Amino acid sequence: MKNFFFFAAIILFSQTVLLAQKSTTWKGGTPGKPNDWNCASNWSDGRVPNEFSDVTIPNLSSETYPVIKKNVEEINALFLMSATSLRVEKKGALTVSERVEIAAGAKIDNLGKLDLPNNEITTNQNASTVMQTKKSN
């Protein structure tokens, strides 16, 4: 009986660890798919973000910022560093469940569907943040 509880505790602990929030950072630049959100090699941990991911888009010297061309899996949080961008194409969709932080000069171009948490969006006081939403006809 002790063995049963011991193994049950190990299984419960391992599942909790697997479901814990994780941070991932955009690096972009994969040949042939330099801006593709859904390309695993464009992310620091080699996986496309999911509902447990806290996503950071850093300021890169190149213009390889992420573009979402189709529905992607919900993410936990989104952090746009200074002078970065994120684009959601017409057929694209992104949902952020917990929070969004946008630094000065960061930009989100939304031509598709972007669901952000209502009271959890933080922008730098001196930010020249631009969030554009274009509705399709």
N, C-alpha and C positions, 0 to 999 in steps of 0.2 A: 504494500500500500504506500509506503514511503517513496518507493521508486516512481509510482504513478504520479504523485504530487510533485516530485522533483522534475520529472519530464514535462508535466503540464505547465509548471512555472517557467521552464526554459522555453517552451513553445510560445507562451504568452509574452514573455520578455522579448523574444526575437521578433515576433510580429509587431510589437510596439515600436521597436527600433526601426523596422522596415518602413513603418508608416509615419515616422517622424518627419518634421519639416527638413528640407535640405536646400542648400543654397547652390545656385548655378549661375555662371556668368557667360554672357554672350562673347564669343571670340570671332565668329564669322570667318569668311575668307575661304571656305572649302571650294576647291576648283570646280567650276560648273554650277555651283550652288552657293555663292558667297553671301547672299542675303536671305537664304531660305530658313525660316524659323523651324521647319520640320526636318531639317538635316541634323542628325545627332552629332556629327563631327564639328558643327558650328557652336557647340556648347562645351564649357570647361570640363564637365563630368562625362562627356560622350553620350549623353542621353537627352532626348527632347523633354522639356519641362512638363510636369504634370501637376495635379491638384495639390501636391505636397511641396511644390517648388517655390522658393523665394528667388525671383529672377532679377538679375542686375544687368543693365545695359551700360557698359562703361564707355568713356570717351575714347574712341579709337582714332588713330591718326589717319586711317583710310575711311572711306565712305561705305563700309560694309556693315551697315546697321540692319536689323531684322525687318523682314517683310512677311506678313501673314497673308497667304493667298487663299486659304481655305479654313474651315473650322478647325481650331486646335483645342487641345485639352485644357480645361480650366487650370489656372495657376493660383497659388496662395497669395503672393505679393509681387509687385513690380516696382523696381527702382530704376529710374532714368537719371543717369549722371549728367553733369553739365555738358551742353552742346551735343547731345545725342538725339537720335530719332527712332521712332517706331512707326511703321506704316501697316495699316490694315486695309487690304485690297477689297474691292466690291464684293467678292464672294467669300471674304475672310471673316472670321469671328474670334474674339478673345473675351474670356470672362476672368476677372480677377476677384477672388472671393474676400480677401481680408483687407489689404491696404495698398496704396499707390503713393510713391514719393517721386516728385518731379523737381529736378534741380534747375538752376538758371539756364536759360537757353535751350532746354530740352523741348522736343516737339513730338506730338503724336498726330499723325495724319490718319484720320479714320474715314474710309470710304465704305466700310462694311458695317459690322456689328461689334461694338465695344461696350461691354458691361463692366463698370467699375463700381466699387463699394461707395455708396452715397456719402457717408460721413468720414471716410478714411482716406481722403486724398490730401496730401500735404505738398505744398509748393514752397520753394524758397521765396522769402519776402521780396527779394530783388529779382525774382525770376522774370524772364521775358518769355514765359511758356506759351506756346501756341497749341491749342487743341482744336483741330478742325474736324468738322463732321459734314460730309456732303451726302445729301439724300438722293437716292436714285429716282429717276422719273418713272 
